[in-house]
Amino acid sequence: MQNSNSSKKKKSSIILEDETRIKRIRNKNEIPNEKKTNPNEIKIKIKIPNENENENLIQNQIQNFVENLIPNGNRNENSNENLIQIQDLFPNGNGNGNGNENNQIQILNQIENEIQIENGKYKEKIIQENNEFQKKKEIQSFKPKIDSQRDLQFFGNEYSDSNESLEDSIKSMKRFPTKKGIQKNSLFLLQKLTKKNETNTKKINKLFGIETIIRSMHNFPNNQNIQKYGCGVLSNIAIYHENREKIRNFDGIDIILKSMNNFPNNKDIQKYGCKALSNIAIDSLNQKEIRILKGIETIITAMNNFSNDIVIQHQGFRALINIAFDNEKNQNEIRILQGIQTILKIMNNFPNNQNIQYRGCLILWNMSFDHQNKHEIKRFNGINLIKKALENFPNDHDIQEQGKSALENLKK
């Protein structure tokens, strides 16, 4: 089924080749600035004076060197900082050019060493920037960047039913657990790869994908797309007992219910949430867990909020059928939360929908063994609605069987 609530795909950003754009990118460290000069990198040439040249030349060159080491914004004309540095270079003089030849050579060596140190720092900085850029590039190059059903059609066969894509998606989610885009795109792809695909549905458990999916939903509780696709994947893979058990053990039921409760108006989250709970509820331990976590109330709320959405009604009916099956406590909970009224209202809203009528008759039959439930069904015109379903679908064997069995119980 196509995702009707997917966000629109964003247009690709256009990088303008102007100075303002380039400066802004570089200031954000998005790309390394290979032409960027380090303010501490001072490249000067020191000329060694011969005997006939004035030794004051040394002082002038050193003065320029020291001034260049101090950034313009931090230079203070009234400060003695420059003078102190110059005097430190003349241990045997006062900085007026009275040093001997040995002092001059010592000065030059010191200057050369400082220049090498600054160059070394600059090179280390460039290496660090390149490493950070490569890491960002590696993250951005992750595929697929799919945001909608239209994108999936565009990528087409590249990702369809691919075991390699399944493994890559899970590995990427593990490697970048805090990257929202990677988590969202990976979950979207996993939902497509596990839909009606027995191989991928079973393999995802072996790749430790279930705990990875649940962890992603836990880390991004306010992201509707991550919650939507996460519920979608869990609904697909919960058809197998091993997966259902692992979902319960890693608090997957709680995560699904929190997602549905946090986004009660998101149709897709409600749809996938109900579908996931309907499959998970096949196991008796999960039936109990859903009731304890107030999941029955969440399902009934979704059905009432989207009373005209046929897909949510299908999944809600399936969930209530499995939750109520051979479980007296859950049936009582459905009655207390006015679930019987909701079931009858939906049957009345969709009298010509065969699946709704079948599932309605089935759950009413399951619940009609209890005296209080019988009273509730009769009170809200349940008998007439069941008879109407029998009349509208005389050739549907399942509706005839479930409906007649429910009427038989209600007569007692």
Buried (B, 14 or more C-beta within 10 A) or exposed (E): EEBEEBEEEEEEEEEEEEEEEBEEEBEEEEEBBEEEEEEBBBEEEBEEBEEEEEBEBBBEBBBEBBBBBBEEEEEEEEEEEBEEBBBEBBEEBEBEBEBEEEBBEBBBEEBEEBBEEBBEEBEEBBEEBEEEBEEEEEBEEBBBBBBBBEBBEEBEEEBEBBEEBBBBBBBBBBEBBEBBBBBBBBBBBBBBBBBEBEEBBBBBBEBEBBBBBBBBBBEBEEBBBBBBBBBBBBBBBBBBEEBBBBBBEBBBBBBBBBBBBEBEEBBBBBBBBBBBBBBBBBBEEBBBBBBEBBBBBBBBBBBBEBBEBBBBBBBBBBBBBBBBBEBEEBBBBBBEBBBBBBBBBBBBEBBEBBBBBBBBBBBBBBBBEBEEBBEBBEEBBBBEBBEBBBEBBEEBEBBBBBBBBBBEBBEE
